[in-house]
């Protein structure tokens, strides 16, 4: 796990699926639900695929990608939705980031 990103969760507008990494299955149901709503809402409004990933430093990153010829993908809307999510879910995202750092530290011992 060291040196590579670890996916927390993601949503895919093409196949209308949501994914939560089993590493995080012990997160409280309410937090899991909030993550799902946030991710699905972002891709529903902008399209593409969104993943929330922890980088090697433990920082939570929003990653967006789209199919090569997806002319309906809205990069601007995606950026705006992510910015809104970062503000409106700031406390949640900070707590998840702290959770990941503690979990990673515990597993490295």
PDB file as gemmi writes it, atoms N, CA and C in Angstrom:
CRYST1    1.000    1.000    1.000  90.00  90.00  90.00 P 1                      
ATOM      1  N   UNK A   1       0.807  -1.196   0.000  1.00  0.00           N  
ATOM      2  CA  UNK A   1       0.000   0.000   0.000  1.00  0.00           C  
ATOM      3  C   UNK A   1       0.850   1.261   0.000  1.00  0.00           C  
ATOM      4  N   UNK A   2       2.028   1.181   0.540  1.00  0.00           N  
ATOM      5  CA  UNK A   2       2.882   2.353   0.618  1.00  0.00           C  
ATOM      6  C   UNK A   2       3.329   2.749  -0.783  1.00  0.00           C  
ATOM      7  N   UNK A   3       3.258   4.047  -1.085  1.00  0.00           N  
ATOM      8  CA  UNK A   3       3.735   4.538  -2.347  1.00  0.00           C  
ATOM      9  C   UNK A   3       2.707   4.532  -3.466  1.00  0.00           C  
ATOM     10  N   UNK A   4       1.517   4.044  -3.216  1.00  0.00           N  
ATOM     11  CA  UNK A   4       0.489   4.061  -4.258  1.00  0.00           C  
ATOM     12  C   UNK A   4      -0.831   4.536  -3.666  1.00  0.00           C  
ATOM     13  N   UNK A   5      -1.700   5.034  -4.532  1.00  0.00           N  
ATOM     14  CA  UNK A   5      -3.004   5.504  -4.076  1.00  0.00           C  
ATOM     15  C   UNK A   5      -3.888   4.332  -3.658  1.00  0.00           C  
ATOM     16  N   UNK A   6      -4.739   4.592  -2.687  1.00  0.00           N  
ATOM     17  CA  UNK A   6      -5.711   3.607  -2.223  1.00  0.00           C  
ATOM     18  C   UNK A   6      -7.092   4.210  -2.422  1.00  0.00           C  
ATOM     19  N   UNK A   7      -7.921   3.514  -3.173  1.00  0.00           N  
ATOM     20  CA  UNK A   7      -9.268   3.998  -3.455  1.00  0.00           C  
ATOM     21  C   UNK A   7     -10.152   3.816  -2.227  1.00  0.00           C  
ATOM     22  N   UNK A   8     -10.828   4.876  -1.855  1.00  0.00           N  
ATOM     23  CA  UNK A   8     -11.825   4.819  -0.784  1.00  0.00           C  
ATOM     24  C   UNK A   8     -13.168   4.374  -1.378  1.00  0.00           C  
ATOM     25  N   UNK A   9     -13.611   5.088  -2.397  1.00  0.00           N  
ATOM     26  CA  UNK A   9     -14.895   4.782  -3.024  1.00  0.00           C  
ATOM     27  C   UNK A   9     -14.951   5.437  -4.394  1.00  0.00           C  
ATOM     28  N   UNK A  10     -15.998   5.116  -5.132  1.00  0.00           N  
ATOM     29  CA  UNK A  10     -16.147   5.727  -6.447  1.00  0.00           C  
ATOM     30  C   UNK A  10     -17.528   5.498  -7.015  1.00  0.00           C  
ATOM     31  N   UNK A  11     -17.848   6.291  -8.025  1.00  0.00           N  
ATOM     32  CA  UNK A  11     -19.120   6.157  -8.727  1.00  0.00           C  
ATOM     33  C   UNK A  11     -18.861   6.272 -10.222  1.00  0.00           C  
ATOM     34  N   UNK A  12     -19.618   5.504 -10.983  1.00  0.00           N  
ATOM     35  CA  UNK A  12     -19.439   5.426 -12.421  1.00  0.00           C  
ATOM     36  C   UNK A  12     -20.783   5.745 -13.092  1.00  0.00           C  
ATOM     37  N   UNK A  13     -20.810   6.816 -13.866  1.00  0.00           N  
ATOM     38  CA  UNK A  13     -22.064   7.213 -14.508  1.00  0.00           C  
ATOM     39  C   UNK A  13     -22.413   6.331 -15.706  1.00  0.00           C  
ATOM     40  N   UNK A  14     -21.436   5.627 -16.250  1.00  0.00           N  
ATOM     41  CA  UNK A  14     -21.680   4.809 -17.437  1.00  0.00           C  
ATOM     42  C   UNK A  14     -22.459   3.539 -17.104  1.00  0.00           C  
ATOM     43  N   UNK A  15     -22.075   2.882 -16.013  1.00  0.00           N  
ATOM     44  CA  UNK A  15     -22.797   1.664 -15.640  1.00  0.00           C  
ATOM     45  C   UNK A  15     -23.631   1.848 -14.367  1.00  0.00           C  
ATOM     46  N   UNK A  16     -23.701   3.105 -13.908  1.00  0.00           N  
ATOM     47  CA  UNK A  16     -24.512   3.462 -12.736  1.00  0.00           C  
ATOM     48  C   UNK A  16     -24.210   2.581 -11.525  1.00  0.00           C  
ATOM     49  N   UNK A  17     -22.934   2.508 -11.221  1.00  0.00           N  
ATOM     50  CA  UNK A  17     -22.481   1.691 -10.086  1.00  0.00           C  
ATOM     51  C   UNK A  17     -21.745   2.568  -9.082  1.00  0.00           C  
ATOM     52  N   UNK A  18     -21.794   2.123  -7.842  1.00  0.00           N  
ATOM     53  CA  UNK A  18     -21.038   2.741  -6.750  1.00  0.00           C  
ATOM     54  C   UNK A  18     -20.174   1.664  -6.134  1.00  0.00           C  
ATOM     55  N   UNK A  19     -18.970   2.035  -5.714  1.00  0.00           N  
ATOM     56  CA  UNK A  19     -18.030   1.083  -5.136  1.00  0.00           C  
ATOM     57  C   UNK A  19     -17.473   1.650  -3.840  1.00  0.00           C  
ATOM     58  N   UNK A  20     -17.443   0.828  -2.805  1.00  0.00           N  
ATOM     59  CA  UNK A  20     -16.764   1.165  -1.554  1.00  0.00           C  
ATOM     60  C   UNK A  20     -15.717   0.100  -1.323  1.00  0.00           C  
ATOM     61  N   UNK A  21     -14.473   0.521  -1.179  1.00  0.00           N  
ATOM     62  CA  UNK A  21     -13.375  -0.404  -0.932  1.00  0.00           C  
ATOM     63  C   UNK A  21     -13.656  -1.175   0.367  1.00  0.00           C  
ATOM     64  N   UNK A  22     -13.567  -2.507   0.338  1.00  0.00           N  
ATOM     65  CA  UNK A  22     -13.823  -3.308   1.541  1.00  0.00           C  
ATOM     66  C   UNK A  22     -12.937  -2.930   2.729  1.00  0.00           C  
ATOM     67  N   UNK A  23     -11.789  -2.304   2.495  1.00  0.00           N  
ATOM     68  CA  UNK A  23     -10.949  -1.831   3.599  1.00  0.00           C  
ATOM     69  C   UNK A  23     -11.702  -0.869   4.518  1.00  0.00           C  
ATOM     70  N   UNK A  24     -12.725  -0.221   3.958  1.00  0.00           N  
ATOM     71  CA  UNK A  24     -13.459   0.802   4.698  1.00  0.00           C  
ATOM     72  C   UNK A  24     -14.861   0.351   5.100  1.00  0.00           C  
ATOM     73  N   UNK A  25     -15.090  -0.938   5.089  1.00  0.00           N  
ATOM     74  CA  UNK A  25     -16.420  -1.466   5.416  1.00  0.00           C  
ATOM     75  C   UNK A  25     -16.791  -1.269   6.888  1.00  0.00           C  
ATOM     76  N   UNK A  26     -15.816  -0.963   7.719  1.00  0.00           N  
ATOM     77  CA  UNK A  26     -16.110  -0.746   9.135  1.00  0.00           C  
ATOM     78  C   UNK A  26     -16.472   0.701   9.452  1.00  0.00           C  
ATOM     79  N   UNK A  27     -16.448   1.552   8.424  1.00  0.00           N  
ATOM     80  CA  UNK A  27     -16.930   2.916   8.642  1.00  0.00           C  
ATOM     81  C   UNK A  27     -18.404   2.841   9.027  1.00  0.00           C  
ATOM     82  N   UNK A  28     -18.867   3.731   9.883  1.00  0.00           N  
ATOM     83  CA  UNK A  28     -20.283   3.726  10.253  1.00  0.00           C  
ATOM     84  C   UNK A  28     -21.180   3.849   9.021  1.00  0.00           C  
ATOM     85  N   UNK A  29     -22.344   3.222   9.080  1.00  0.00           N  
ATOM     86  CA  UNK A  29     -23.297   3.223   7.964  1.00  0.00           C  
ATOM     87  C   UNK A  29     -23.636   4.637   7.493  1.00  0.00           C  
ATOM     88  N   UNK A  30     -23.784   5.549   8.420  1.00  0.00           N  
ATOM     89  CA  UNK A  30     -24.129   6.928   8.065  1.00  0.00           C  
ATOM     90  C   UNK A  30     -23.032   7.560   7.201  1.00  0.00           C  
ATOM     91  N   UNK A  31     -21.798   7.313   7.544  1.00  0.00           N  
ATOM     92  CA  UNK A  31     -20.681   7.848   6.764  1.00  0.00           C  
ATOM     93  C   UNK A  31     -20.639   7.185   5.395  1.00  0.00           C  
ATOM     94  N   UNK A  32     -20.839   5.876   5.356  1.00  0.00           N  
ATOM     95  CA  UNK A  32     -20.882   5.179   4.073  1.00  0.00           C  
ATOM     96  C   UNK A  32     -21.994   5.734   3.192  1.00  0.00           C  
ATOM     97  N   UNK A  33     -23.135   6.008   3.784  1.00  0.00           N  
ATOM     98  CA  UNK A  33     -24.272   6.549   3.044  1.00  0.00           C  
ATOM     99  C   UNK A  33     -23.952   7.949   2.503  1.00  0.00           C  
ATOM    100  N   UNK A  34     -23.329   8.785   3.325  1.00  0.00           N  
ATOM    101  CA  UNK A  34     -22.967  10.141   2.891  1.00  0.00           C  
ATOM    102  C   UNK A  34     -21.963  10.108   1.736  1.00  0.00           C  
ATOM    103  N   UNK A  35     -20.997   9.205   1.813  1.00  0.00           N  
ATOM    104  CA  UNK A  35     -20.031   9.068   0.722  1.00  0.00           C  
ATOM    105  C   UNK A  35     -20.729   8.654  -0.571  1.00  0.00           C  
ATOM    106  N   UNK A  36     -21.639   7.706  -0.454  1.00  0.00           N  
ATOM    107  CA  UNK A  36     -22.363   7.229  -1.628  1.00  0.00           C  
ATOM    108  C   UNK A  36     -23.186   8.353  -2.256  1.00  0.00           C  
ATOM    109  N   UNK A  37     -23.928   9.061  -1.445  1.00  0.00           N  
ATOM    110  CA  UNK A  37     -24.746  10.162  -1.948  1.00  0.00           C  
ATOM    111  C   UNK A  37     -23.868  11.211  -2.622  1.00  0.00           C  
ATOM    112  N   UNK A  38     -22.773  11.573  -1.995  1.00  0.00           N  
ATOM    113  CA  UNK A  38     -21.878  12.588  -2.542  1.00  0.00           C  
ATOM    114  C   UNK A  38     -21.322  12.160  -3.903  1.00  0.00           C  
ATOM    115  N   UNK A  39     -20.790  10.950  -3.987  1.00  0.00           N  
ATOM    116  CA  UNK A  39     -20.180  10.472  -5.236  1.00  0.00           C  
ATOM    117  C   UNK A  39     -21.211  10.324  -6.354  1.00  0.00           C  
ATOM    118  N   UNK A  40     -22.328   9.710  -6.032  1.00  0.00           N  
ATOM    119  CA  UNK A  40     -23.371   9.490  -7.045  1.00  0.00           C  
ATOM    120  C   UNK A  40     -23.933  10.819  -7.533  1.00  0.00           C  
ATOM    121  N   UNK A  41     -24.111  11.774  -6.653  1.00  0.00           N  
ATOM    122  CA  UNK A  41     -24.618  13.088  -7.042  1.00  0.00           C  
ATOM    123  C   UNK A  41     -23.664  13.787  -8.005  1.00  0.00           C  
ATOM    124  N   UNK A  42     -22.377  13.722  -7.709  1.00  0.00           N  
ATOM    125  CA  UNK A  42     -21.385  14.376  -8.575  1.00  0.00           C  
ATOM    126  C   UNK A  42     -21.425  13.787  -9.978  1.00  0.00           C  
ATOM    127  N   UNK A  43     -21.394  12.460 -10.104  1.00  0.00           N  
ATOM    128  CA  UNK A  43     -21.377  11.867 -11.450  1.00  0.00           C  
ATOM    129  C   UNK A  43     -22.738  11.988 -12.141  1.00  0.00           C  
ATOM    130  N   UNK A  44     -23.809  12.058 -11.376  1.00  0.00           N  
ATOM    131  CA  UNK A  44     -25.126  12.242 -11.990  1.00  0.00           C  
ATOM    132  C   UNK A  44     -25.228  13.619 -12.651  1.00  0.00           C  
ATOM    133  N   UNK A  45     -24.563  14.602 -12.070  1.00  0.00           N  
ATOM    134  CA  UNK A  45     -24.637  15.962 -12.604  1.00  0.00           C  
ATOM    135  C   UNK A  45     -23.616  16.231 -13.704  1.00  0.00           C  
ATOM    136  N   UNK A  46     -22.477  15.532 -13.669  1.00  0.00           N  
ATOM    137  CA  UNK A  46     -21.420  15.857 -14.627  1.00  0.00           C  
ATOM    138  C   UNK A  46     -21.036  14.704 -15.543  1.00  0.00           C  
ATOM    139  N   UNK A  47     -21.372  13.483 -15.152  1.00  0.00           N  
ATOM    140  CA  UNK A  47     -20.989  12.314 -15.941  1.00  0.00           C  
ATOM    141  C   UNK A  47     -19.611  11.806 -15.544  1.00  0.00           C  
ATOM    142  N   UNK A  48     -19.137  10.811 -16.279  1.00  0.00           N  
ATOM    143  CA  UNK A  48     -17.800  10.275 -16.042  1.00  0.00           C  
ATOM    144  C   UNK A  48     -17.707   9.317 -14.877  1.00  0.00           C  
ATOM    145  N   UNK A  49     -16.495   9.164 -14.407  1.00  0.00           N  
ATOM    146  CA  UNK A  49     -16.179   8.268 -13.295  1.00  0.00           C  
ATOM    147  C   UNK A  49     -15.449   9.090 -12.239  1.00  0.00           C  
ATOM    148  N   UNK A  50     -15.887   8.981 -11.016  1.00  0.00           N  
ATOM    149  CA  UNK A  50     -15.271   9.687  -9.900  1.00  0.00           C  
ATOM    150  C   UNK A  50     -14.748   8.669  -8.908  1.00  0.00           C  
ATOM    151  N   UNK A  51     -13.514   8.843  -8.460  1.00  0.00           N  
ATOM    152  CA  UNK A  51     -12.998   8.045  -7.350  1.00  0.00           C  
ATOM    153  C   UNK A  51     -12.437   8.993  -6.297  1.00  0.00           C  
ATOM    154  N   UNK A  52     -12.612   8.613  -5.044  1.00  0.00           N  
ATOM    155  CA  UNK A  52     -11.953   9.287  -3.934  1.00  0.00           C  
ATOM    156  C   UNK A  52     -10.816   8.380  -3.528  1.00  0.00           C  
ATOM    157  N   UNK A  53      -9.598   8.919  -3.561  1.00  0.00           N  
ATOM    158  CA  UNK A  53      -8.397   8.122  -3.319  1.00  0.00           C  
ATOM    159  C   UNK A  53      -7.498   8.812  -2.308  1.00  0.00           C  
ATOM    160  N   UNK A  54      -6.831   7.988  -1.512  1.00  0.00           N  
ATOM    161  CA  UNK A  54      -5.809   8.502  -0.617  1.00  0.00           C  
ATOM    162  C   UNK A  54      -4.474   8.405  -1.331  1.00  0.00           C  
ATOM    163  N   UNK A  55      -3.752   9.531  -1.397  1.00  0.00           N  
ATOM    164  CA  UNK A  55      -2.427   9.498  -2.009  1.00  0.00           C  
ATOM    165  C   UNK A  55      -1.429   8.942  -0.989  1.00  0.00           C  
ATOM    166  N   UNK A  56      -0.180   8.719  -1.380  1.00  0.00           N  
ATOM    167  CA  UNK A  56       0.798   8.128  -0.450  1.00  0.00           C  
ATOM    168  C   UNK A  56       1.009   8.924   0.835  1.00  0.00           C  
ATOM    169  N   UNK A  57       0.696  10.233   0.813  1.00  0.00           N  
ATOM    170  CA  UNK A  57       0.835  11.059   2.016  1.00  0.00           C  
ATOM    171  C   UNK A  57      -0.410  11.028   2.900  1.00  0.00           C  
ATOM    172  N   UNK A  58      -1.439  10.285   2.471  1.00  0.00           N  
ATOM    173  CA  UNK A  58      -2.661  10.182   3.248  1.00  0.00           C  
ATOM    174  C   UNK A  58      -3.677  11.262   2.946  1.00  0.00           C  
ATOM    175  N   UNK A  59      -3.424  12.072   1.915  1.00  0.00           N  
ATOM    176  CA  UNK A  59      -4.359  13.133   1.529  1.00  0.00           C  
ATOM    177  C   UNK A  59      -5.452  12.543   0.644  1.00  0.00           C  
ATOM    178  N   UNK A  60      -6.683  12.949   0.887  1.00  0.00           N  
ATOM    179  CA  UNK A  60      -7.813  12.472   0.104  1.00  0.00           C  
ATOM    180  C   UNK A  60      -7.924  13.288  -1.175  1.00  0.00           C  
ATOM    181  N   UNK A  61      -7.924  12.605  -2.295  1.00  0.00           N  
ATOM    182  CA  UNK A  61      -7.982  13.242  -3.610  1.00  0.00           C  
ATOM    183  C   UNK A  61      -9.252  12.826  -4.344  1.00  0.00           C  
ATOM    184  N   UNK A  62      -9.833  13.755  -5.073  1.00  0.00           N  
ATOM    185  CA  UNK A  62     -10.953  13.460  -5.960  1.00  0.00           C  
ATOM    186  C   UNK A  62     -10.358  13.262  -7.352  1.00  0.00           C  
ATOM    187  N   UNK A  63     -10.608  12.117  -7.985  1.00  0.00           N  
ATOM    188  CA  UNK A  63     -10.096  11.834  -9.328  1.00  0.00           C  
ATOM    189  C   UNK A  63     -11.291  11.643 -10.259  1.00  0.00           C  
ATOM    190  N   UNK A  64     -11.257  12.345 -11.382  1.00  0.00           N  
ATOM    191  CA  UNK A  64     -12.338  12.261 -12.355  1.00  0.00           C  
ATOM    192  C   UNK A  64     -11.757  11.842 -13.694  1.00  0.00           C  
ATOM    193  N   UNK A  65     -12.465  10.967 -14.361  1.00  0.00           N  
ATOM    194  CA  UNK A  65     -12.084  10.577 -15.716  1.00  0.00           C  
ATOM    195  C   UNK A  65     -13.346  10.307 -16.508  1.00  0.00           C  
ATOM    196  N   UNK A  66     -13.190  10.303 -17.835  1.00  0.00           N  
ATOM    197  CA  UNK A  66     -14.339  10.021 -18.684  1.00  0.00           C  
ATOM    198  C   UNK A  66     -13.886   9.160 -19.859  1.00  0.00           C  
ATOM    199  N   UNK A  67     -14.864   8.547 -20.495  1.00  0.00           N  
ATOM    200  CA  UNK A  67     -14.585   7.735 -21.670  1.00  0.00           C  
ATOM    201  C   UNK A  67     -14.012   8.643 -22.761  1.00  0.00           C  
ATOM    202  N   UNK A  68     -13.209   8.068 -23.627  1.00  0.00           N  
ATOM    203  CA  UNK A  68     -12.490   8.848 -24.631  1.00  0.00           C  
ATOM    204  C   UNK A  68     -13.398   9.747 -25.470  1.00  0.00           C  
ATOM    205  N   UNK A  69     -14.507   9.245 -25.906  1.00  0.00           N  
ATOM    206  CA  UNK A  69     -15.389  10.051 -26.772  1.00  0.00           C  
ATOM    207  C   UNK A  69     -16.713  10.381 -26.090  1.00  0.00           C  
ATOM    208  N   UNK A  70     -16.626  10.700 -24.832  1.00  0.00           N  
ATOM    209  CA  UNK A  70     -17.821  11.088 -24.086  1.00  0.00           C  
ATOM    210  C   UNK A  70     -17.981  12.602 -24.208  1.00  0.00           C  
ATOM    211  N   UNK A  71     -18.736  13.026 -25.186  1.00  0.00           N  
ATOM    212  CA  UNK A  71     -18.919  14.453 -25.434  1.00  0.00           C  
ATOM    213  C   UNK A  71     -19.941  15.071 -24.496  1.00  0.00           C  
ATOM    214  N   UNK A  72     -20.613  14.269 -23.724  1.00  0.00           N  
ATOM    215  CA  UNK A  72     -21.583  14.783 -22.759  1.00  0.00           C  
ATOM    216  C   UNK A  72     -20.947  15.042 -21.390  1.00  0.00           C  
ATOM    217  N   UNK A  73     -19.730  14.535 -21.177  1.00  0.00           N  
ATOM    218  CA  UNK A  73     -19.047  14.771 -19.902  1.00  0.00           C  
ATOM    219  C   UNK A  73     -18.806  16.268 -19.748  1.00  0.00           C  
ATOM    220  N   UNK A  74     -19.135  16.787 -18.582  1.00  0.00           N  
ATOM    221  CA  UNK A  74     -19.008  18.219 -18.313  1.00  0.00           C  
ATOM    222  C   UNK A  74     -17.903  18.445 -17.286  1.00  0.00           C  
ATOM    223  N   UNK A  75     -16.725  18.764 -17.775  1.00  0.00           N  
ATOM    224  CA  UNK A  75     -15.554  18.962 -16.924  1.00  0.00           C  
ATOM    225  C   UNK A  75     -15.757  20.138 -15.958  1.00  0.00           C  
ATOM    226  N   UNK A  76     -16.387  21.191 -16.435  1.00  0.00           N  
ATOM    227  CA  UNK A  76     -16.617  22.363 -15.589  1.00  0.00           C  
ATOM    228  C   UNK A  76     -17.597  22.020 -14.471  1.00  0.00           C  
ATOM    229  N   UNK A  77     -18.692  21.363 -14.821  1.00  0.00           N  
ATOM    230  CA  UNK A  77     -19.672  20.965 -13.795  1.00  0.00           C  
ATOM    231  C   UNK A  77     -19.027  20.027 -12.783  1.00  0.00           C  
ATOM    232  N   UNK A  78     -18.181  19.126 -13.266  1.00  0.00           N  
ATOM    233  CA  UNK A  78     -17.496  18.196 -12.372  1.00  0.00           C  
ATOM    234  C   UNK A  78     -16.632  18.952 -11.359  1.00  0.00           C  
ATOM    235  N   UNK A  79     -15.862  19.903 -11.846  1.00  0.00           N  
ATOM    236  CA  UNK A  79     -15.016  20.709 -10.955  1.00  0.00           C  
ATOM    237  C   UNK A  79     -15.831  21.492  -9.943  1.00  0.00           C  
ATOM    238  N   UNK A  80     -16.941  22.047 -10.404  1.00  0.00           N  
ATOM    239  CA  UNK A  80     -17.798  22.817  -9.497  1.00  0.00           C  
ATOM    240  C   UNK A  80     -18.441  21.915  -8.446  1.00  0.00           C  
ATOM    241  N   UNK A  81     -18.899  20.738  -8.868  1.00  0.00           N  
ATOM    242  CA  UNK A  81     -19.511  19.803  -7.921  1.00  0.00           C  
ATOM    243  C   UNK A  81     -18.492  19.325  -6.884  1.00  0.00           C  
ATOM    244  N   UNK A  82     -17.269  19.058  -7.328  1.00  0.00           N  
ATOM    245  CA  UNK A  82     -16.222  18.631  -6.395  1.00  0.00           C  
ATOM    246  C   UNK A  82     -15.894  19.749  -5.415  1.00  0.00           C  
ATOM    247  N   UNK A  83     -15.778  20.975  -5.912  1.00  0.00           N  
ATOM    248  CA  UNK A  83     -15.510  22.118  -5.025  1.00  0.00           C  
ATOM    249  C   UNK A  83     -16.623  22.269  -3.992  1.00  0.00           C  
ATOM    250  N   UNK A  84     -17.852  22.131  -4.441  1.00  0.00           N  
ATOM    251  CA  UNK A  84     -18.995  22.227  -3.525  1.00  0.00           C  
ATOM    252  C   UNK A  84     -18.928  21.104  -2.478  1.00  0.00           C  
ATOM    253  N   UNK A  85     -18.620  19.881  -2.922  1.00  0.00           N  
ATOM    254  CA  UNK A  85     -18.541  18.742  -1.996  1.00  0.00           C  
ATOM    255  C   UNK A  85     -17.428  18.948  -0.975  1.00  0.00           C  
ATOM    256  N   UNK A  86     -16.297  19.480  -1.412  1.00  0.00           N  
ATOM    257  CA  UNK A  86     -15.181  19.726  -0.487  1.00  0.00           C  
ATOM    258  C   UNK A  86     -15.581  20.700   0.628  1.00  0.00           C  
ATOM    259  N   UNK A  87     -16.398  21.686   0.278  1.00  0.00           N  
ATOM    260  CA  UNK A  87     -16.836  22.672   1.268  1.00  0.00           C  
ATOM    261  C   UNK A  87     -17.963  22.110   2.133  1.00  0.00           C  
ATOM    262  N   UNK A  88     -18.991  21.564   1.488  1.00  0.00           N  
ATOM    263  CA  UNK A  88     -20.163  21.122   2.243  1.00  0.00           C  
ATOM    264  C   UNK A  88     -19.913  19.855   3.058  1.00  0.00           C  
ATOM    265  N   UNK A  89     -18.909  19.081   2.696  1.00  0.00           N  
ATOM    266  CA  UNK A  89     -18.582  17.852   3.429  1.00  0.00           C  
ATOM    267  C   UNK A  89     -17.183  17.924   4.045  1.00  0.00           C  
ATOM    268  N   UNK A  90     -16.708  19.127   4.293  1.00  0.00           N  
ATOM    269  CA  UNK A  90     -15.342  19.316   4.781  1.00  0.00           C  
ATOM    270  C   UNK A  90     -15.051  18.508   6.043  1.00  0.00           C  
ATOM    271  N   UNK A  91     -15.919  18.591   7.020  1.00  0.00           N  
ATOM    272  CA  UNK A  91     -15.694  17.887   8.288  1.00  0.00           C  
ATOM    273  C   UNK A  91     -15.650  16.371   8.070  1.00  0.00           C  
ATOM    274  N   UNK A  92     -16.592  15.860   7.294  1.00  0.00           N  
ATOM    275  CA  UNK A  92     -16.636  14.430   6.989  1.00  0.00           C  
ATOM    276  C   UNK A  92     -15.348  13.989   6.298  1.00  0.00           C  
ATOM    277  N   UNK A  93     -14.918  14.738   5.302  1.00  0.00           N  
ATOM    278  CA  UNK A  93     -13.718  14.377   4.545  1.00  0.00           C  
ATOM    279  C   UNK A  93     -12.467  14.422   5.421  1.00  0.00           C  
ATOM    280  N   UNK A  94     -12.385  15.403   6.307  1.00  0.00           N  
ATOM    281  CA  UNK A  94     -11.251  15.490   7.228  1.00  0.00           C  
ATOM    282  C   UNK A  94     -11.239  14.304   8.200  1.00  0.00           C  
ATOM    283  N   UNK A  95     -12.409  13.916   8.691  1.00  0.00           N  
ATOM    284  CA  UNK A  95     -12.493  12.781   9.614  1.00  0.00           C  
ATOM    285  C   UNK A  95     -12.107  11.471   8.923  1.00  0.00           C  
ATOM    286  N   UNK A  96     -12.532  11.301   7.679  1.00  0.00           N  
ATOM    287  CA  UNK A  96     -12.176  10.094   6.923  1.00  0.00           C  
ATOM    288  C   UNK A  96     -10.677  10.062   6.658  1.00  0.00           C  
ATOM    289  N   UNK A  97     -10.122  11.214   6.370  1.00  0.00           N  
ATOM    290  CA  UNK A  97      -8.677  11.303   6.149  1.00  0.00           C  
ATOM    291  C   UNK A  97      -7.923  10.914   7.424  1.00  0.00           C  
ATOM    292  N   UNK A  98      -8.375  11.387   8.570  1.00  0.00           N  
ATOM    293  CA  UNK A  98      -7.761  11.029   9.847  1.00  0.00           C  
ATOM    294  C   UNK A  98      -7.916   9.535  10.117  1.00  0.00           C  
ATOM    295  N   UNK A  99      -9.101   9.004   9.838  1.00  0.00           N  
ATOM    296  CA  UNK A  99      -9.351   7.566   9.998  1.00  0.00           C  
ATOM    297  C   UNK A  99      -8.347   6.759   9.175  1.00  0.00           C  
ATOM    298  N   UNK A 100      -8.141   7.162   7.919  1.00  0.00           N  
ATOM    299  CA  UNK A 100      -7.206   6.454   7.041  1.00  0.00           C  
ATOM    300  C   UNK A 100      -5.783   6.522   7.587  1.00  0.00           C  
ATOM    301  N   UNK A 101      -5.377   7.661   8.071  1.00  0.00           N  
ATOM    302  CA  UNK A 101      -4.011   7.801   8.598  1.00  0.00           C  
ATOM    303  C   UNK A 101      -3.801   6.905   9.818  1.00  0.00           C  
ATOM    304  N   UNK A 102      -4.802   6.841  10.693  1.00  0.00           N  
ATOM    305  CA  UNK A 102      -4.703   5.977  11.873  1.00  0.00           C  
ATOM    306  C   UNK A 102      -4.687   4.512  11.443  1.00  0.00           C  
ATOM    307  N   UNK A 103      -5.575   4.130  10.536  1.00  0.00           N  
ATOM    308  CA  UNK A 103      -5.629   2.756  10.044  1.00  0.00           C  
ATOM    309  C   UNK A 103      -4.317   2.358   9.370  1.00  0.00           C  
ATOM    310  N   UNK A 104      -3.787   3.241   8.560  1.00  0.00           N  
ATOM    311  CA  UNK A 104      -2.525   2.976   7.848  1.00  0.00           C  
ATOM    312  C   UNK A 104      -1.372   2.835   8.843  1.00  0.00           C  
ATOM    313  N   UNK A 105      -1.344   3.692   9.833  1.00  0.00           N  
ATOM    314  CA  UNK A 105      -0.287   3.639  10.853  1.00  0.00           C  
ATOM    315  C   UNK A 105      -0.379   2.332  11.655  1.00  0.00           C  
ATOM    316  N   UNK A 106      -1.570   1.962  12.026  1.00  0.00           N  
ATOM    317  CA  UNK A 106      -1.791   0.738  12.795  1.00  0.00           C  
ATOM    318  C   UNK A 106      -1.355  -0.484  11.981  1.00  0.00           C  
ATOM    319  N   UNK A 107      -1.662  -0.503  10.699  1.00  0.00           N  
ATOM    320  CA  UNK A 107      -1.320  -1.657   9.845  1.00  0.00           C  
ATOM    321  C   UNK A 107       0.159  -1.703   9.487  1.00  0.00           C  
ATOM    322  N   UNK A 108       0.873  -0.596   9.657  1.00  0.00           N  
ATOM    323  CA  UNK A 108       2.312  -0.590   9.310  1.00  0.00           C  
ATOM    324  C   UNK A 108       3.175  -1.098  10.461  1.00  0.00           C  
ATOM    325  N   UNK A 109       2.582  -1.326  11.613  1.00  0.00           N  
ATOM    326  CA  UNK A 109       3.353  -1.787  12.784  1.00  0.00           C  
ATOM    327  C   UNK A 109       3.580  -3.262  12.738  1.00  0.00           C  
TER     328      UNK A 109                                                      
END                                                                             
